[in-house]
Amino acid sequence: MIARAYTVAFQGVEARLIEVQCALSPGIPAFNLVGLPDKAVSEAKERVRAAITAMGLALPAKRITINLSPADLPKEGSHFDLPIAMSLLAAMEVIPKDEAARQVCLGELSLDGTLVQVVGALPAALAAAGAALGLVCPAACGAEAAWVGAVQVIAPESLLALMNHFNGRAILPAAEPGEVGPATGFRDLRDVKGQEKAKRAMEIAAAGRHHFFMVGEPGAGKSMLAARLPGILPVMDPEEALSTSMIHSLAGLLDESGISRDRPFRAPHHTASMAAIVGGGRNAKPGEISLAHNGVLFLDEFPEFSRTVLETLRQPVETGDVVVARANAHVRYPCKFMLVAAANPCKCGYLTDPERACARVPLCGEEYLGRISGPLMDRFDLKVDVPPISLAELATMEEAESSDTVAARVRAARDIQRARFAEYEGITTNSDAEGELLQAVATPTPDGSEMLNLIAERFRLSARAYYRLMRVSRTIADLASEETVQKHHIAEAASYRFAGAARMDLPDIRTA
């Protein structure tokens, strides 16, 4: 007789169901594990042997064969320990076979039988719900897995507790989802004095999920502004929270409370590799752009990143997902993030400071910012100069708006967009709209159209830049709670699109 249990193998955010079969047959005692296991899975038999012995049981003096089906799919990770132990205990008739066959199991075993936390409990729970099976996972993963709701989650502390549960000696209660606490720890925008234009641009970017680029001297406040961006973003809705948490679950970033409603804010160092940013490695794990899904990816010292790394951002910024292709893996991860970048105007940082005149003007700035390609810069919707503020100005400035005040306006604009795109799947903000839908919601008034065409002709805009300008204009109108996009909305959007070019001769925009 074959005893069965189930587990999952991860391919990106997808959890594929794996059947764990155990057969006991006469012959020289042996413990064989087949089905394309990696080193961690192959070592599971020793952990299982020790854990079962720690419960006071002895393995039968027979040939034990564990098959992980389908056999041609690579199996990786320590979470196969528990399903292997479950199928073996069922084959030994220590627990009922029919109970083992109704469970998706994942968990690592200590040598004393304690269950250790593993990654991927959330996508595993979704796979179990899709297959109409229960889920068994370590106690530390129970709150995370229970968020799915459509599956009964049993989260024991040890293999012995699980055995007693299935034998009816000590029934374990179903795991409960952890509590989502209020967002805390956000830095307040009130701390940033001055920089009103940059704050306004950041508010527009947050309201419409537009990509945002800042250029300014060292110490002008670029990083300080970016660090306060999470405080003005609305919390994620349940669907967004679930999709983001699935990625964080695979990366082992969820705490014991499970899902968080706070939008992720990722700020990798400029020495990060392409695999760290985009995803990859031996197991094609998610990178920073996927960990920032539905949140913010902040790249400080933007030109210092590797040129290869920067160019790989071009496609994910447009499509909202990334395919990580390796010799042994080909997986897709979602990455709908808001890109925020900051850079100095030149290598020394003082290109525009008359008191600290750069000795290599203008070559220093051209070489430094020239590391960012034109196609990549074309994908930023808003670009602002962040000039330094003198100590005398800081001392006389009035108190700035708080993050709560700005967040209320951002939340109202997001609500308008959510209602506008309610019937369109996958579209929640103006930055997602394209084609006929964008034309329908963001076509300006006649005088606004005239200005938009003037700007397009004057700056020789690409089609991408033209439509991005329309999206930003629509967001500005939403912040003002106005039904139509008007001339002054177009003018403001253009002033951010062409930061640095604002000094060019374009009187119609400046005086609108």
N, C-alpha and C positions, 0 to 999 in steps of 0.2 A: 504494500500500500504506500502511496505517495502522500506526504503531508505538505500543505501549501500555506504560505503567507505571502504578503505583497509589500513592495516598497517602491521607490521611485529612483530614476536616474535623471539628472538635470541636464537639459540642453538649452542654454540661455535661461529665460524665465519660464520655460516650459518644463513641467515635470512629467516624464514618461513612466507609465506603470511597468513595474518589473515583477514577475512572478518568481518567488523563491521556493524551489521544490526540494524536498529532502526525502531520500530513500535509504532505508536500512536493509542491508543484504548480507547473507552469510559469507564468510571468508576471513582472511587475515585482517584484524582490526586496523582501520585506517580512516583518515578524515580528509576527504578530497573536496575541493572547491573548484567548480568549472563555470564557464559562462563569460569569459573575457574579463576577469577581475584585474584591477591594478594592484600595486604592492600593498596599499592600505587595506583593500578588501581581502587579499590573500592572507594577511596577518590576522583577519577577524577570527579564524578558526581557533587560534591560540587564546584570544581573549574570551571567546565563547566557552572553550573548554575550561578555562580557569574560573569563569563566572558560574558555570553550572556546578563545578566542584565546590565552590564556596557556598552553594546552597545545600550541600550535603548529598548531592546526587552524583552518580557515576555514569559515565558514558557507556553505552552498551558495547559489548565485545563483538562488534560487527563492522562491516564496511559502511561508513557514512559518506554519502555522496550528496553534495549540495549543488544544485544547478540554478543559475541565474538566467532566466529566460525573458526576452530573446537573447540568445547566446552570442549574436554578432554585434550587439550594442556594448561599447566600452562601459565598464562599471567603475566609478571612482568615488572615494570618500569613505570615512569611517562610519557613516550612518547605516551601512549594511549589517553591522553587528547584531542589532536587535532583531531584524527579520530572520536572519540566519538562526539565531537562538530560538525564536518563536517556532519556526518550522521544525527544528530539531526536537524541541520539547513536545510538539504535537506528534511527531513520528514516534517518540518514546512513550506517548500516551500519558504524559504528565499533565497536559492541558488538552481540552477537547479540540479535535481537528477542525470541526466546523467553525469554532470560534476563531481559531487562527486564520482560517481561510476568508474570514469576513473583515480582516483588518489590513490597513496599510501601516507599516511600521517603519520608523527610522529612529536611530539613536546609537550612540557609541557606548560600549560596555567597559567599565573598569574591571580589574581582575577580581574585585570583591563583589561584582554584580551590580554595582551602582550605575545608573544611567547618566551619561554625560551629555551636555547640550551640544547640538550640531546645527549647522546652517540649513536653511531651506524648508523650515517647518511650514511656513505660510503657503508657498506653491505646492507643497506636498498635500496640505489640507484641501486645497482647491482640486487637486487631482483625485483625492479620495472622494470628495463630494461628487465629482463628475462620474466616478465609477460606482457610486452608491455603496461605498464601503466606510467603515469606521477608521479612525486614526489613533495610533499609539505612538507617543513620543515622550522624551524625558520631561520631568516636571518643569525644568527651566524653559522649555519651549511651549508649554501648554497655553499660556496666555496669548502668545503670538498666534498659534494655530487656531485657537478658539474664535478668532475674529471672523473666520469664514462663516460660521453660523449654521451652514447647511450640513455639517458633519459632526458626529459625536466624537469628542476628543478625550482620550484617557491618557493621563500624564503621570505615571508612577515614578517614585524615587528610585526604585530598584527592580531588578528582574524578579526577585522573590515576591515583591508586592504585586507585580503583574500576574505572576503564577497564582497567587492566592485570590486575586480578583476573578480570574477566569474559572477557578475551581469553586467560587462562591463562598470562600472563607472570610474574605474581607473586601467587600465591594467598594471600589474607588469611585468617588463622585466625578462627574464630567467636569472638565476644565472650563473655567470661566474666562472671558476676554479681559485683558487688563484695562485699567481706567486711563482715559486720555485726559491728562491734566491740562490746565490753561497754559498758554504759551508764556514762557518766562525767559528771562535772561537776554532779551533783545536790547541792544544799545539804542539810546534815544537820539533822534535827529536834532533835538534841542541842543545837543552838545556842539553841533557844527554851526559856528557863527559865520555869517556872510555866505558866499557861494550860492546866491539865490538862483542864478541861472542853472547851475548844476543840480540843485535840489529840484527845481521845476522839471528838468529833463529826466531826473531819476523817477519823479512821480509819474510822468507820462510813460516811461519805460515799464514801471511796475503795473500801471493800469492796463496796458495793452500787451504785455509780455514782449516788448521790443528790445532788441539788442542795443547795448549802450557802451560808448567808448569815451574815455576821459583822457585828456592830455594836459599836463601841468608840471610845474617845477617841483622838485622834491620838497615835501613838507606842506604842500598847498592844501592837502586834505582829501586826496583821491581815495586812498585806502580807508580813511575815516568815513567817507560817504558810503562806500560800498559795504562796509561792515554794518551800517545801519539800514541797509536795504531790506533784510528779513523782517524788520520791525514794521514796515509799511505794507507788506504783502498780505493778502487775505489767506486764511487757513485753507488747507485743501479740503475739497468735498470728499465724501466716502470713496467714490470711484478713483479719484486721484490718489488718495491716501493708500488704497489697496495696491494700485499698480506701482507706486513708488516703494512701498514697503516690501513688495515681492523682490525687487532688486536688492534692497538693503538686507533682506533675509538671506539671499544667496551670498552676499558679501559678509554676513555675520555682524552687521551693524545695528541690529535691533536689540533693545534691552528687554528685560523680562516682562515689561508691561505690554509689549507688542507694538501695534501700529501707533504712529505719531501723525498728528494733523499738521505739524509745522513743516513748512516748505524747506527742503534741504538747501544748504548754502555750502558749496564746495569751493575751496581756494587752494589748489595745488601749487607747489613751488615751481619756479620756472625751470628747474633741472629735471622735472618729471619726464619720463620716457613716453614714447608714443603708445606703448601697451598700457601704461598707467593712465593716460588720458582717454584713449579711445576704447581700450579693452583688449584683452589678449592674454598672452602667457600660455603655458602648457595646456591649461584647461579652458582657455578662452573666457576668462572671467570678465565681469563688467568693469569698465573704466570710470573715470571721474565724470565724463559726460552723461553716462547712464545713472550714476549715483546722484547726479544733479537733476534727474528727471522730475519735471513739474516744479523745479526750484531754480536756483541761481548757480551758475558757474562763473566764478570771479578769477580772472587771470591778471594778476598784478605783474608789473614789469613785462608787459605783453611782447615787446620786440625781443626780449631775452630768451623767450622760448625757442626751441629748435624750429627751424623753418619747416621741416617735415611734419612736426607736431601741429604747427599752425595750419598748414595746408590741409591736413586731414579733418579739420573742423568744418571745412566748407560744405561738404555734403550733409553731415548731421544737422547743421544749423538750418538747412533748407527742408530736409525730409522729416526730421523728428525721430529718426531711428538710425541704427548703425548695424551693419553686418560685419561680424568678426570672423574672418575666414582663416583657418589654419589647416595644416596637413591632416590633423586628426579631429578637427571640429569646424563647424560652420553654423554659427548661431547669430540670432538677431536680438538686439536689445533696444527697448524704447529709450529715447533721449530728447524729450521735448523740454529743453532748458532755455533759460534766459541768459545770454552771454553778456557779461560785463567785463570790460577790459580797461586797464589803466597803463599809461606810458608817460615817460618824461619826454620833453620836446627834442632832446638830443642826448648823446652819450653822457656828457657832463651834467646835463639837466638844466642849464642856465642860458639856453639859446635866446630867450626873450627878455632876460633880465639886463637892463642897461647898466646896472651897477656891478654886475659880475659878467662882463661881456665875454662870451665864448670866443676863443681865439680862432676857431675854425668855422665861423659863420660864413655862408649857410650850409657848407658841406657837412658839418657835423650832424645837423638835423636831418639832412637828406639821406645820409648813409644810415642813420639810426632808424628812423621811421620807414625808410625804404626796405627794411627787412620784412615789413608787412606787405603782402602782395595786394595789388589793386582789386582783384576779385574778392579777396577776404574783406577788405575795407568796405567794399560795396554792400556787404551783408549787414553792416551796422546801420541801424535806423536813426540813431541819435549820436551826435559827436559834439562834445563841448570842451571848451578851454576852461581849465581850473586855475585861475591866476593866484599867486600868493597874496596873503593879507598881512599888512603890517601890524606890529604890536599896538601901535596907536589906534588903528582902526578896530582891532579886537576889543580894546578897552572901552570904546564908545558905542559899540553896536548894541542894539536892543536884543532882548531874548528872542530866540528863533521859535518857529512852530514846533510842537512836539510830534513825535512819531504817530501818536494816537490821532491827532488832528488830520495829518496827511493820509493815514491809513483809512480813515472814514471816507475821504474822497475817492481813494483808490478802490475801496470796497464797493462804493456806489457805482462807479464806472464799470467795474467787473460785473455787477448785477445787471446793468443795462445790457452788456454784451452777452451774458449768459441767457437772458430772456430773448435777445435778438436771434441767437443761434440755437435755440432750444431744440428745434426740429432737425438740426444737422448733427449727425454723429461725428464725434471727434473734434468738433469746432467749439471752442469756448471763449476765445479772445479774438480781437481784430487781427492779430498777427497770423491766425490760422486761415483767415478768409482769402480766397483767391478766385480768379476767373470771373464768371458772371455774378457770383455771390458778392464779391468785392465791389464790382461795378454797381450792384443794386444798393448796397448799404453805404458806400463811400463816395459816390459821384457828387461833386460839389455843386453849388449854385453857379449860374452862368458867369458871374464875375470871378468866382473861385476857379472855375474851369479855365477861364482866360489866363489867370495868374499861373495855374498849374502848367499850362502849355507853354507860357513864357519861360518859366523855370526850366522845363524840360528842354526847350530849345537853347536857352542861354548856357546851361551846364551840360548839354549833350547827354542827358540821362539815358542809361540803359533801361530796358523794359522792367528789369527787377527793381532798379532804383525808383522808377516812376510809381510802381505799385506799392513799394514800401512807403513812399511819401504819402500816398493816399491812405494807407493804413494808419500811419501816425496822425494824420489830420483827423481821421475818424475818431481816434482815441482822445485827441484834444477836445473835439466836440462832445464826446461822451463825458469827459470831466466837467464840462460846462453844462451838461444836461440839455444839449441842443439837438434838435431832430436832424438838421441838415448840416453838412460841412460847408463852411463859409470861407470867404476870402481871407479873413484874419487867422483862421485855423491853418489854412495852407501856408500862409506867411510864417507863422510860428514854427510849423513843422520844417519848413525849408531852412529857417535860421539854425535849427539843430542839425539838420542833414548836412549843411555846408559850414560847420564850425571851422574856423580858420579861413574859409572862403567868404566869411561875412564881411571881410574888409574889401572884397572885390566890388566893382561898380554894379550894384543891383538896387537902385533907389526904389523901385516898385515894391520890393520885399521889405525894405527897412522902414518905409513910410506907411505900410498898409495898416 
